[in-house]
Every structure is written in structure tokens, then in C-alpha cells.
């Protein structure tokens, strides 16, 4: 078990990975804060749970996971704490978003408001950045890097 944790925390001390990790965390954080805390014009936890379970027909455990992954996962990514885990969780979550809501709308986001939903391009970017973190780790200046040195 200790060896598994060590492998999960091991990271390539590359500044590019840190930039990817910070970017992903900083982009996802406002979405999580909207859903959990009602910040940035969001509706907060109760309204988001209701929306995800009634309008989107997601099971309560999935709705709860979406909120937790976006909020706590983004903070953990910014700090570089268990980055592989949180990046994988985001990649799986955004794959689910593609399959359940975006695929039918094509590739492009709804930049001009002329389609009924969002395409997959934003989600593909999130998945790509997340998978680079899964493969390589947190990069330089991360809590994972500090822990793995000990």
C-alpha cells in the first residue's frame, strides 16, 4: 500500500506540468464554487443538487460527486495534492459530460447562442490537460513532490 501511494505521489519536477495543473485548477475552481457555495453567480449546493438530479436525471451520488470533484479537486490541483487522483476524476467526469450532454451538439461550443447546447471542445481540453497530469504527476512546486521526497 505504501508503495502504491508513493507511485501516485511521484512527480516529474517540470514547470510545464505545474502550469497545466494550475491552469486546470484555476479554470475549474469557479465552477465548483458556483455549485457548492453559490459564488460567481452560482446557485449553491441545494439548488445545484436539485438541478442535477431533476433536470439532468443524474443519481444523487453522481450529482454530489460532480460538486465535490469540481470544488475540492480544483483546490487540490492548485496545491498539487493528490493531483493524479483529482485529474483522473475530472477526466472521467468530463467524459461523462461529453457522453450525456454535449455529443449531440457537435464539436464547437455555443459561442454565438445559435445551437441548443454546448459542443465538446471545452471538455476535450479539460480531459487533455487532466490526462497529462495523470501520466506525469503534479510537476514542480507541489505538495505531492514534497511528500514523495520524504
Residue frames as a rotation matrix with the C-alpha (Angstrom) as fourth column:
UNK 1
0.567 0.824 0.000 0.00
0.824 -0.567 0.000 0.00
0.000 0.000 -1.000 0.00
UNK 2
0.441 -0.488 -0.753 2.80
0.169 -0.779 0.604 2.40
-0.882 -0.393 -0.261 0.91
UNK 3
-0.628 -0.716 0.305 4.46
0.385 0.056 0.921 1.72
-0.677 0.696 0.241 -2.45
UNK 4
-0.101 0.702 0.705 1.21
0.985 -0.027 0.168 2.46
0.137 0.712 -0.689 -4.31
UNK 5
0.806 0.384 -0.451 0.83
0.492 -0.858 0.149 5.82
-0.330 -0.341 -0.880 -2.53
UNK 6
-0.013 -0.912 -0.410 4.47
0.128 -0.408 0.904 6.60
-0.992 -0.041 0.122 -3.30
UNK 7
-0.661 -0.202 0.722 3.89
0.696 0.194 0.691 5.89
-0.280 0.960 0.012 -7.02
UNK 8
0.325 0.880 0.345 0.74
0.933 -0.359 0.037 8.06
0.157 0.310 -0.938 -7.06
UNK 9
0.820 -0.026 -0.572 2.60
0.248 -0.885 0.395 10.99
-0.516 -0.466 -0.719 -5.48
UNK 10
-0.216 -0.954 0.206 5.75
0.621 0.028 0.783 10.62
-0.753 0.297 0.586 -7.59
UNK 11
0.835 0.526 -0.162 6.03
0.252 -0.628 -0.736 13.51
-0.489 0.574 -0.657 -10.00
UNK 12
0.071 -0.751 0.656 8.19
0.969 -0.103 -0.223 14.84
0.235 0.652 0.721 -12.77
UNK 13
0.094 -0.032 -0.995 9.53
0.650 -0.755 0.086 18.18
-0.754 -0.655 -0.050 -11.42
UNK 14
-0.608 -0.212 0.765 8.68
0.783 -0.321 0.533 20.02
0.132 0.923 0.361 -14.63
UNK 15
-0.796 0.285 -0.534 7.41
-0.015 -0.891 -0.453 23.61
-0.606 -0.352 0.713 -14.60
UNK 16
-0.770 0.523 -0.366 5.18
-0.499 -0.137 0.856 22.87
0.398 0.841 0.367 -17.60
UNK 17
-0.425 0.620 -0.660 3.23
0.559 0.753 0.347 20.33
0.712 -0.222 -0.667 -15.56
UNK 18
-0.620 0.178 -0.764 2.84
0.653 -0.422 -0.629 22.90
-0.434 -0.889 0.145 -12.79
UNK 19
-0.856 0.305 -0.417 1.42
-0.440 -0.854 0.279 25.36
-0.271 0.423 0.865 -15.31
UNK 20
-0.586 0.660 -0.471 -1.01
-0.147 0.484 0.862 22.72
0.797 0.574 -0.186 -16.60
UNK 21
-0.441 0.375 -0.816 -2.06
0.830 0.515 -0.212 21.83
0.341 -0.771 -0.538 -13.04
UNK 22
-0.733 0.129 -0.668 -2.55
0.312 -0.809 -0.498 25.47
-0.604 -0.574 0.553 -12.01
UNK 23
-0.847 0.418 -0.327 -4.45
-0.518 -0.515 0.683 26.28
0.117 0.748 0.653 -15.19
UNK 24
-0.464 0.695 -0.550 -6.79
0.209 0.689 0.694 23.34
0.861 0.207 -0.465 -14.78
UNK 25
-0.445 0.261 -0.857 -7.36
0.895 0.144 -0.421 24.07
0.014 -0.954 -0.298 -11.10
UNK 26
-0.799 0.081 -0.596 -7.93
0.090 -0.964 -0.252 27.78
-0.595 -0.255 0.762 -11.64
UNK 27
-0.779 0.551 -0.300 -10.36
-0.486 -0.227 0.844 27.23
0.397 0.803 0.444 -14.52
UNK 28
-0.341 0.667 -0.662 -12.39
0.380 0.742 0.552 24.58
0.860 -0.064 -0.507 -12.69
UNK 29
-0.832 -0.069 -0.550 -12.46
0.554 -0.120 -0.824 26.31
-0.009 -0.990 0.138 -9.27
UNK 30
-0.825 0.560 -0.079 -15.10
-0.544 -0.823 -0.164 28.96
-0.157 -0.092 0.983 -10.11
UNK 31
-0.257 0.749 -0.611 -17.41
-0.503 0.437 0.746 26.24
0.826 0.499 0.264 -11.42
UNK 32
-0.350 0.055 -0.935 -17.06
0.619 0.763 -0.187 24.27
0.703 -0.644 -0.301 -8.21
UNK 33
-0.939 -0.025 -0.344 -17.51
0.286 -0.614 -0.736 27.42
-0.193 -0.789 0.583 -6.11
UNK 34
-0.609 0.786 -0.107 -20.70
-0.707 -0.478 0.522 28.22
0.359 0.393 0.846 -8.02
UNK 35
-0.044 0.621 -0.783 -22.10
-0.150 0.771 0.619 24.78
0.988 0.145 0.059 -7.34
UNK 36
-0.249 -0.114 -0.962 -21.04
0.789 0.552 -0.270 24.38
0.561 -0.826 -0.048 -3.71
UNK 37
-0.596 -0.170 -0.785 -21.02
0.721 -0.544 -0.429 27.92
-0.354 -0.822 0.447 -2.31
UNK 38
0.523 0.839 0.148 -23.14
0.809 -0.436 -0.394 29.97
-0.266 0.326 -0.907 -4.69
UNK 39
-0.020 -0.622 -0.782 -20.19
0.102 -0.780 0.618 32.21
-0.995 -0.068 0.079 -5.58
UNK 40
-0.869 -0.444 -0.218 -19.58
-0.117 -0.245 0.963 33.75
-0.481 0.862 0.161 -9.02
UNK 41
-0.415 0.800 -0.434 -23.31
-0.909 -0.355 0.217 33.88
0.020 0.485 0.874 -9.75
UNK 42
-0.787 0.079 -0.612 -23.92
-0.056 0.979 0.198 30.24
0.614 0.191 -0.766 -8.88
UNK 43
0.152 0.979 0.135 -26.94
-0.457 -0.052 0.888 28.79
0.876 -0.197 0.439 -7.12
UNK 44
-0.221 -0.307 0.926 -25.20
-0.975 0.084 -0.205 26.91
-0.014 -0.948 -0.318 -4.29
UNK 45
-0.921 -0.343 0.187 -25.30
-0.361 0.929 -0.075 23.34
-0.148 -0.137 -0.979 -3.13
UNK 46
-0.410 0.826 0.387 -29.03
0.096 0.461 -0.882 22.67
-0.907 -0.324 -0.268 -2.66
UNK 47
0.481 0.617 -0.622 -30.16
-0.522 -0.369 -0.769 24.24
-0.704 0.695 0.145 -5.91
UNK 48
-0.229 -0.643 -0.730 -27.34
-0.972 0.191 0.136 22.55
0.052 0.741 -0.669 -7.84
UNK 49
-0.902 -0.040 0.429 -28.17
-0.149 0.963 -0.224 19.12
-0.404 -0.266 -0.875 -6.39
UNK 50
0.019 0.995 0.094 -31.82
0.023 0.094 -0.995 19.68
-1.000 0.021 -0.021 -7.27
UNK 51
0.404 0.090 -0.910 -30.95
-0.816 -0.415 -0.403 20.77
-0.414 0.905 -0.094 -10.80
UNK 52
-0.541 -0.728 -0.422 -28.56
-0.838 0.508 0.199 17.91
0.069 0.461 -0.885 -11.46
UNK 53
-0.888 0.200 0.414 -30.94
0.031 0.925 -0.379 15.26
-0.458 -0.324 -0.828 -10.11
UNK 54
0.051 0.997 0.054 -34.24
0.218 0.042 -0.975 16.56
-0.975 0.061 -0.215 -11.53
UNK 55
0.602 0.193 -0.775 -33.34
-0.593 -0.542 -0.596 18.34
-0.535 0.818 -0.212 -14.77
UNK 56
-0.137 -0.772 -0.621 -30.34
-0.976 0.211 -0.047 16.21
0.168 0.600 -0.782 -15.71
UNK 57
0.805 0.569 -0.171 -31.70
-0.511 0.810 0.287 12.99
0.302 -0.143 0.942 -14.15
UNK 58
-0.213 -0.931 -0.296 -28.37
-0.387 0.359 -0.849 12.22
0.897 -0.066 -0.437 -12.51
UNK 59
0.412 0.264 -0.872 -28.29
0.628 0.611 0.481 9.94
0.660 -0.746 0.086 -9.47
UNK 60
0.981 0.039 0.192 -27.70
-0.105 -0.725 0.681 11.84
0.166 -0.688 -0.707 -6.24
UNK 61
0.560 -0.827 0.042 -24.26
0.410 0.321 0.854 10.23
-0.720 -0.461 0.519 -5.76
UNK 62
-0.030 -0.538 0.842 -23.17
0.996 -0.091 -0.022 11.47
0.088 0.838 0.539 -9.20
UNK 63
0.602 0.322 0.731 -24.51
0.319 -0.936 0.149 14.97
0.732 0.144 -0.666 -8.57
UNK 64
0.959 -0.281 -0.034 -22.71
-0.044 -0.267 0.963 15.09
-0.279 -0.922 -0.268 -5.22
UNK 65
0.291 -0.899 0.327 -19.51
0.743 0.427 0.514 13.81
-0.602 0.094 0.793 -6.84
UNK 66
0.250 -0.142 0.958 -19.62
0.811 -0.509 -0.287 16.48
0.528 0.849 -0.012 -9.56
UNK 67
0.860 0.134 0.492 -19.77
-0.095 -0.906 0.413 19.23
0.501 -0.402 -0.766 -6.94
UNK 68
0.822 -0.561 0.099 -17.03
-0.011 0.158 0.987 17.72
-0.570 -0.812 0.124 -4.77
UNK 69
0.238 -0.751 0.617 -14.70
0.917 0.383 0.112 16.99
-0.320 0.539 0.779 -7.70
UNK 70
0.359 -0.079 0.930 -15.03
0.603 -0.741 -0.295 20.49
0.712 0.667 -0.218 -9.11
UNK 71
0.847 0.009 0.531 -14.59
-0.311 -0.802 0.510 22.29
0.430 -0.598 -0.677 -5.79
UNK 72
0.730 -0.572 0.374 -12.16
-0.301 0.222 0.927 20.20
-0.614 -0.789 -0.010 -3.77
UNK 73
0.513 -0.535 0.672 -10.41
0.772 0.629 -0.088 18.75
-0.376 0.564 0.735 -6.82
UNK 74
0.640 -0.264 0.722 -9.62
0.378 -0.709 -0.595 22.19
0.669 0.653 -0.354 -8.20
UNK 75
0.791 -0.358 0.496 -8.16
-0.604 -0.584 0.542 23.32
0.096 -0.729 -0.678 -4.87
UNK 76
0.630 -0.558 0.541 -6.11
0.073 0.735 0.674 20.13
-0.773 -0.385 0.504 -4.60
UNK 77
0.560 -0.420 0.714 -4.80
0.824 0.195 -0.532 20.64
0.084 0.886 0.455 -8.13
UNK 78
0.753 -0.282 0.594 -3.76
-0.149 -0.953 -0.263 24.21
0.640 0.110 -0.760 -7.40
UNK 79
0.622 -0.491 0.610 -1.86
-0.736 -0.103 0.668 22.95
-0.265 -0.865 -0.426 -4.35
UNK 80
-0.074 -0.627 -0.776 -0.54
-0.753 0.545 -0.368 19.87
0.653 0.557 -0.513 -6.11
UNK 81
-0.558 -0.021 0.830 -2.08
-0.726 0.497 -0.476 17.46
-0.403 -0.867 -0.292 -3.59
UNK 82
-0.327 0.366 0.871 -3.03
0.237 0.924 -0.300 14.03
-0.915 0.108 -0.389 -4.93
UNK 83
-0.285 0.160 -0.945 -3.07
-0.704 -0.704 0.093 15.60
-0.650 0.692 0.313 -8.38
UNK 84
-0.941 -0.072 -0.331 -3.21
-0.293 0.661 0.691 12.32
0.169 0.747 -0.643 -10.30
UNK 85
-0.677 0.732 -0.082 -6.35
0.668 0.564 -0.486 11.26
-0.310 -0.383 -0.870 -8.44
UNK 86
-0.044 0.705 -0.708 -8.16
0.158 -0.695 -0.701 14.58
-0.986 -0.143 -0.081 -8.90
UNK 87
-0.494 -0.186 -0.849 -7.08
-0.748 -0.406 0.524 14.92
-0.443 0.895 0.061 -12.54
UNK 88
-0.980 0.176 -0.098 -8.38
0.106 0.865 0.491 11.42
0.171 0.470 -0.866 -13.28
UNK 89
-0.397 0.881 -0.257 -11.65
0.678 0.092 -0.729 12.25
-0.619 -0.464 -0.634 -11.51
UNK 90
-0.077 0.332 -0.940 -12.01
-0.363 -0.887 -0.284 15.38
-0.929 0.319 0.189 -13.67
UNK 91
-0.797 -0.264 -0.543 -11.20
-0.596 0.196 0.779 13.47
-0.099 0.944 -0.313 -16.86
UNK 92
-0.845 0.535 0.005 -13.84
0.535 0.844 0.040 10.83
0.018 0.036 -0.999 -16.07
UNK 93
-0.188 0.802 -0.567 -16.37
0.458 -0.440 -0.773 13.49
-0.869 -0.405 -0.284 -15.09
UNK 94
-0.194 0.083 -0.978 -15.84
-0.625 -0.779 0.058 15.47
-0.756 0.622 0.203 -18.30
UNK 95
-0.980 -0.044 -0.192 -16.04
-0.172 0.663 0.728 12.30
0.095 0.747 -0.658 -20.37
UNK 96
-0.540 0.836 -0.096 -19.42
0.773 0.447 -0.450 11.74
-0.333 -0.317 -0.888 -18.73
UNK 97
-0.074 0.477 -0.876 -20.42
-0.039 -0.879 -0.475 15.31
-0.996 -0.001 0.084 -19.59
UNK 98
-0.711 -0.240 -0.661 -19.49
-0.646 -0.148 0.749 14.71
-0.278 0.959 -0.049 -23.22
UNK 99
-0.949 0.302 -0.086 -21.49
0.242 0.878 0.412 11.50
0.200 0.370 -0.907 -23.43
UNK 100
-0.398 0.858 -0.326 -24.56
0.843 0.202 -0.498 12.71
-0.361 -0.473 -0.804 -21.55
UNK 101
0.393 0.664 -0.636 -24.98
0.460 -0.741 -0.489 16.30
-0.796 -0.101 -0.596 -22.73
UNK 102
0.081 -0.445 -0.892 -22.52
-0.436 -0.820 0.370 17.53
-0.896 0.359 -0.260 -25.35
UNK 103
-0.667 -0.481 0.568 -22.02
0.218 0.604 0.767 14.90
-0.712 0.635 -0.298 -28.02
UNK 104
0.069 0.810 0.582 -25.32
0.918 0.176 -0.354 15.62
-0.390 0.559 -0.732 -29.71
UNK 105
0.825 0.255 -0.505 -24.28
0.153 -0.960 -0.235 19.27
-0.545 0.117 -0.831 -30.17
UNK 106
0.830 -0.508 0.229 -21.11
0.283 0.030 -0.959 18.58
0.481 0.861 0.168 -32.13
UNK 107
0.025 -0.971 -0.237 -17.60
0.890 0.130 -0.437 19.88
0.455 -0.200 0.868 -31.63
UNK 108
-0.586 -0.405 0.702 -17.88
0.247 -0.914 -0.321 23.62
0.772 -0.015 0.635 -31.11
UNK 109
-0.679 0.356 -0.642 -19.02
0.609 -0.214 -0.764 25.42
-0.410 -0.909 -0.071 -28.00
UNK 110
0.248 0.891 0.381 -22.12
0.967 -0.253 -0.038 27.57
0.063 0.378 -0.924 -28.34
UNK 111
-0.671 -0.693 -0.264 -20.18
0.708 -0.705 0.047 30.79
-0.219 -0.155 0.963 -28.92
UNK 112
-0.951 0.269 0.155 -22.98
-0.151 -0.836 0.527 32.64
0.271 0.478 0.836 -30.68
UNK 113
-0.621 0.737 0.266 -26.02
-0.351 0.042 -0.935 31.15
-0.701 -0.674 0.233 -28.96
UNK 114
-0.129 0.579 -0.805 -27.26
-0.992 -0.082 0.100 29.58
-0.009 0.811 0.585 -32.18
UNK 115
-0.408 0.071 -0.910 -27.31
-0.169 0.974 0.151 25.96
0.897 0.216 -0.386 -31.04
UNK 116
0.566 0.820 0.091 -29.32
-0.268 0.079 0.960 24.27
0.780 -0.567 0.264 -28.29
UNK 117
0.959 -0.282 -0.038 -26.30
0.136 0.335 0.932 23.20
-0.250 -0.899 0.360 -26.20
UNK 118
0.386 -0.906 -0.175 -22.53
-0.803 -0.423 0.420 23.16
-0.455 -0.022 -0.890 -25.88
UNK 119
0.722 -0.275 -0.635 -20.23
-0.325 0.675 -0.662 21.09
0.611 0.684 0.398 -28.08
UNK 120
0.897 -0.299 -0.326 -17.33
0.433 0.746 0.506 19.02
0.092 -0.595 0.798 -26.81
UNK 121
0.378 -0.854 0.358 -14.33
0.241 -0.283 -0.929 21.31
0.894 0.437 0.099 -27.40
UNK 122
0.198 -0.283 0.938 -14.02
-0.824 -0.567 0.004 22.70
0.531 -0.774 -0.345 -23.84
UNK 123
0.804 0.178 0.568 -14.42
-0.503 0.713 0.488 19.25
-0.318 -0.678 0.663 -22.32
UNK 124
0.836 -0.548 0.000 -11.75
0.430 0.656 -0.620 17.83
0.340 0.519 0.785 -24.63
UNK 125
0.149 -0.792 0.592 -9.30
-0.254 -0.609 -0.751 20.49
0.956 -0.039 -0.292 -23.45
UNK 126
0.353 0.048 0.934 -10.04
-0.933 -0.051 0.355 19.68
0.065 -0.998 0.027 -19.81
UNK 127
0.965 0.039 0.261 -9.59
-0.068 0.992 0.106 15.95
-0.255 -0.120 0.960 -20.47
UNK 128
0.634 -0.769 0.080 -6.31
0.326 0.172 -0.929 16.51
0.701 0.615 0.360 -22.32
UNK 129
0.003 -0.618 0.786 -4.81
-0.625 -0.615 -0.481 18.66
0.780 -0.490 -0.388 -19.57
UNK 130
0.532 0.280 0.799 -6.07
-0.832 0.348 0.432 16.28
-0.157 -0.895 0.418 -16.89
UNK 131
0.989 -0.146 0.028 -4.59
0.149 0.967 -0.207 13.22
0.004 0.209 0.978 -18.60
UNK 132
0.299 -0.935 0.190 -1.20
0.009 -0.197 -0.980 14.91
0.954 0.295 -0.051 -18.90
UNK 133
-0.033 -0.241 0.970 -1.28
-0.935 -0.334 -0.115 15.36
0.352 -0.911 -0.214 -15.12
UNK 134
0.834 0.375 0.404 -2.40
-0.493 0.836 0.241 11.75
-0.248 -0.400 0.882 -14.60
UNK 135
0.843 -0.524 -0.121 0.52
0.308 0.655 -0.690 10.49
0.441 0.545 0.713 -16.68
UNK 136
0.038 -0.954 0.296 3.25
0.310 -0.270 -0.911 12.82
0.950 0.126 0.286 -15.38
UNK 137
-0.115 -0.045 -0.992 2.18
0.991 0.058 -0.117 13.97
0.063 -0.997 0.038 -11.93
UNK 138
0.643 0.534 -0.548 1.96
0.677 -0.731 0.082 17.39
-0.357 -0.424 -0.832 -10.31
UNK 139
0.484 -0.550 0.681 5.13
0.406 -0.549 -0.731 18.94
0.775 0.630 -0.042 -11.61
UNK 140
-0.594 -0.803 -0.037 7.34
0.496 -0.330 -0.803 21.33
0.633 -0.496 0.595 -9.72
UNK 141
-0.893 0.156 0.422 6.22
-0.386 -0.749 -0.539 23.18
0.232 -0.644 0.729 -6.58
UNK 142
0.106 0.946 -0.307 3.62
-0.456 0.321 0.830 20.67
0.883 0.052 0.466 -5.44
UNK 143
0.232 0.070 0.970 2.69
-0.955 0.208 0.213 19.06
-0.187 -0.976 0.115 -2.16
UNK 144
0.994 0.103 0.029 2.94
-0.092 0.960 -0.265 15.69
-0.055 0.261 0.964 -3.94
UNK 145
0.455 -0.890 -0.024 6.56
0.022 0.038 -0.999 16.48
0.890 0.454 0.037 -4.76
UNK 146
-0.121 -0.469 0.875 7.31
-0.864 -0.385 -0.325 17.39
0.489 -0.795 -0.358 -1.15
UNK 147
0.555 0.412 0.722 5.66
-0.742 0.637 0.207 14.25
-0.375 -0.651 0.660 0.19
UNK 148
0.984 -0.120 -0.130 7.34
0.029 0.834 -0.551 11.95
0.174 0.538 0.825 -2.32
UNK 149
0.196 -0.966 0.167 10.79
-0.390 -0.233 -0.891 13.26
0.900 0.110 -0.422 -1.36
UNK 150
-0.059 -0.171 0.983 10.28
-0.997 -0.031 -0.066 12.09
0.042 -0.985 -0.169 2.24
